[in-house]
């Protein structure tokens, strides 16, 4: 138990935890890597681009971190197993996992090709399932009881709200991910493991850069969206890190199966 009379902030201490970030070179993944390195985690960073991974590793070394690099995605059972094993062997266990993968292929259902639908489902749901399967098997081997394993995945407000702009694949994949989180919370509850999701709205990234522009169609799209964002702005990855630390830390020991919307109030309306 945490002694709240001495240092309640220790609830958020994740130093010396073995942490794996899958999708580490993406916008959210990079920010998370830097945050967890600064928090004192023993990091493993995984993604498909070795050059970007090496660049990120050099940035993390400036923070006195020496991350393990895995140049793979969990796109097969074998690759998912390899990623998890690399992370676990680097620190003799796996305590925390954050998955920040995803894509979109906008198209109305009447026009979209099935292979485009499958590409979105693969990136936004299948890869998460494969990584969680491998992590669950690793957690079962560890049999620790002092602290709970934590998994956090990236969902979206689009898992809860539809959009009339050709987002059937994206919305369906994120709704599916939210359902997987709930089901795994039930499966893993008695197995010393928690899983939750973060549900952002639009945050600044290469994928959404156009919505931050004052040129059209960015400006009109942004203005229309902000009509239902009470805080009146789009977000940045800095807005998401606090929620991530919370969900990975002892502060969230009694939280599982939830999607934490960090959206400026978008889902409040």
C-alpha positions in Angstrom: 0.0 0.0 0.0 1.1 3.6 -0.7 1.5 5.8 2.4 -0.5 8.8 1.3 0.7 10.7 4.4 4.3 10.8 3.2 4.3 11.0 -0.6 1.1 10.6 -2.6 3.0 11.4 -5.8 4.7 8.0 -5.4 1.4 6.6 -6.8 2.7 7.8 -10.2 6.2 6.4 -9.9 7.1 4.0 -12.8 10.9 4.2 -12.4 12.8 1.0 -13.0 9.8 -0.6 -14.7 10.4 -2.6 -17.8 8.4 -0.8 -20.5 7.7 -1.7 -24.1 6.5 0.8 -26.6 5.2 -0.6 -29.9 4.9 2.1 -32.6 7.6 4.1 -30.9 8.6 6.3 -33.9 5.1 7.6 -34.5 4.0 11.0 -33.1 2.5 9.7 -29.9 5.0 6.8 -29.6 8.0 9.2 -29.7 6.4 11.5 -27.1 5.7 8.5 -24.9 9.2 7.1 -25.3 10.7 10.4 -24.1 8.3 10.6 -21.2 8.9 7.1 -20.0 12.6 7.5 -20.4 12.4 10.6 -18.3 10.3 8.7 -15.7 13.1 6.2 -15.3 11.7 3.2 -17.2 13.9 0.5 -18.8 12.7 0.9 -22.3 12.3 -1.3 -25.3 11.2 0.6 -28.5 9.7 -1.3 -31.4 8.7 -0.2 -34.9 9.3 -1.0 -38.5 11.8 1.7 -39.5 15.3 1.0 -38.2 16.6 4.5 -39.1 13.9 6.2 -37.2 14.4 3.8 -34.3 18.1 4.6 -34.2 17.4 8.3 -34.3 15.0 8.0 -31.4 17.4 5.9 -29.5 20.1 8.6 -29.8 17.6 11.2 -28.5 16.8 8.9 -25.6 20.4 8.5 -24.8 20.6 12.2 -24.1 18.1 11.5 -21.3 20.5 8.8 -19.9 18.3 6.0 -21.3 19.7 3.1 -23.2 16.7 1.5 -25.0 16.6 -1.9 -26.6 15.6 -1.6 -30.2 13.3 -4.1 -32.0 12.8 -3.4 -35.7 9.5 -5.2 -36.1 5.7 -4.8 -35.9 3.5 -7.5 -34.3 2.1 -8.4 -37.7 2.4 -12.2 -37.2 2.3 -14.3 -34.1 6.0 -15.0 -34.5 6.9 -11.3 -34.7 4.7 -10.4 -31.8 6.4 -13.2 -29.7 9.8 -11.9 -30.7 9.0 -8.3 -29.7 7.7 -9.4 -26.3 10.6 -11.7 -25.7 13.2 -9.1 -26.6 11.5 -6.6 -24.1 11.3 -9.2 -21.4 14.8 -10.5 -21.7 16.3 -7.0 -21.7 15.0 -6.4 -18.1 14.2 -9.9 -17.0 10.5 -9.1 -17.1 7.8 -7.1 -18.9 5.9 -4.7 -16.6 4.3 -2.1 -18.9 3.3 -2.1 -22.6 2.0 0.8 -24.7 0.8 0.3 -28.2 0.5 3.3 -30.5 -0.1 1.9 -34.0 -2.8 2.9 -36.5 -3.7 4.1 -39.9 -6.7 5.3 -41.9 -7.9 5.0 -45.4 -10.8 7.4 -46.0 -13.4 6.2 -48.4 -17.2 5.8 -48.5 -18.3 2.2 -48.2 -19.7 2.2 -51.8 -16.4 3.1 -53.2 -13.8 1.5 -50.9 -12.0 -1.6 -51.8 -12.1 -4.5 -49.3 -8.3 -4.6 -49.2 -8.3 -1.0 -48.0 -10.8 -2.0 -45.2 -8.5 -4.9 -44.3 -5.4 -2.6 -44.1 -7.2 -0.4 -41.6 -8.4 -3.3 -39.5 -5.0 -4.9 -39.6 -3.2 -1.8 -38.3 -5.8 -0.6 -35.8 -7.0 -4.0 -34.4 -5.2 -7.1 -35.5 -1.7 -5.8 -34.5 -3.0 -4.9 -31.1 -4.6 -8.4 -30.7 -1.4 -10.1 -31.6 0.7 -8.0 -29.3 -1.7 -8.5 -26.4 -1.8 -12.2 -27.0 2.0 -12.4 -26.8 2.1 -10.1 -23.8 -0.5 -12.1 -22.0 1.5 -15.3 -22.4 4.6 -13.5 -21.1 2.7 -12.1 -18.1 1.5 -15.6 -17.3 5.1 -16.8 -17.2 6.2 -14.1 -14.8 3.7 -14.9 -12.0 4.5 -11.8 -10.1 2.1 -10.6 -7.4 3.7 -7.4 -6.0 2.5 -5.0 -8.7 0.1 -5.4 -11.6 1.2 -5.5 -15.3 -0.2 -2.6 -17.3 -1.2 -2.4 -21.0 -2.4 0.8 -22.6 -3.6 1.0 -26.2 -4.5 4.0 -28.4 -8.2 4.1 -29.4 -10.0 7.3 -30.6 -13.2 9.3 -30.0 -14.1 7.7 -33.4 -14.6 4.4 -31.6 -17.6 6.1 -29.9 -18.8 8.6 -32.4 -19.3 8.1 -36.1 -18.3 10.5 -38.8 -20.0 11.1 -42.2 -16.7 11.4 -44.1 -15.8 7.9 -45.2 -14.5 6.6 -41.8 -16.3 3.2 -41.7 -13.1 1.3 -41.4 -11.5 3.6 -38.9 -14.6 3.9 -36.7 -15.2 0.1 -36.8 -11.6 -0.7 -35.9 -11.5 1.6 -33.0 -14.9 0.4 -31.7 -13.5 -3.1 -32.0 -10.4 -2.1 -30.1 -12.5 -0.7 -27.3 -14.4 -4.0 -27.1 -11.2 -6.0 -27.0 -10.0 -3.8 -24.1 -13.2 -4.6 -22.1 -13.0 -8.3 -22.9 -9.3 -8.5 -21.9 -9.9 -6.6 -18.7 -12.3 -9.4 -17.8 -9.9 -12.1 -18.8 -6.8 -10.6 -17.2 -8.4 -9.2 -14.0 -7.6 -12.3 -12.0 -4.2 -12.7 -13.7 -2.6 -9.6 -12.2 -2.8 -7.5 -15.4 -4.8 -4.3 -16.3 -5.5 -3.0 -19.8 -7.0 0.4 -20.7 -7.2 2.7 -23.7 -6.6 6.3 -24.4 -9.1 7.9 -26.7 -7.8 11.1 -28.2 -9.5 13.4 -30.6 -7.4 15.1 -33.3 -3.8 15.8 -32.2 -1.0 17.3 -34.2 0.7 14.7 -36.3 1.7 14.2 -39.9 -1.7 12.5 -40.5 -3.6 15.4 -39.1 -1.3 18.3 -40.0 -3.7 19.6 -42.6 -6.3 20.3 -39.9 -4.0 22.7 -38.2 -3.5 24.8 -41.3 -5.3 28.1 -41.9 -5.7 27.1 -45.6 -8.7 25.2 -46.9 -10.0 22.6 -46.3 -8.1 22.6 -43.0 -9.5 25.7 -41.5 -13.2 25.0 -42.2 -12.8 21.4 -41.1 -11.2 22.5 -37.9 -13.7 25.2 -37.2 -16.6 22.8 -37.6 -15.0 20.3 -35.3 -14.2 22.9 -32.6 -17.9 23.8 -32.4 -18.3 20.7 -30.2 -14.9 20.9 -28.3 -15.6 22.8 -25.1 -11.9 23.6 -24.6 -11.8 25.3 -28.0 -8.7 23.8 -29.5 -7.2 20.7 -31.1 -4.7 18.8 -29.0 -1.0 17.9 -29.0 0.8 14.9 -27.6 1.7 16.8 -24.5 -2.0 16.7 -23.6 -1.9 12.8 -23.7 1.1 12.0 -21.6 -0.4 12.6 -18.2 -3.2 10.2 -18.9 -0.6 7.6 -20.2 1.5 7.9 -17.0 -1.6 7.5 -14.9 -2.7 4.4 -16.7 0.7 2.8 -16.5 1.3 3.7 -12.8 0.2 2.3 -9.5 -2.3 5.1 -9.3 -4.5 3.1 -11.7 -4.3 -0.3 -9.9 -8.1 -0.4 -9.7 -8.8 0.8 -13.2 -9.2 -1.6 -16.1 -11.3 -2.1 -19.2 -11.7 1.7 -19.6 -11.2 4.1 -22.5 -9.9 7.4 -21.1 -11.0 10.1 -23.5 -8.5 13.0 -23.6 -10.4 15.1 -26.1 -11.0 18.6 -24.7 -14.6 17.6 -23.9 -15.5 16.4 -27.4 -17.3 13.3 -26.1 -19.1 15.3 -23.4 -21.6 16.7 -25.9 
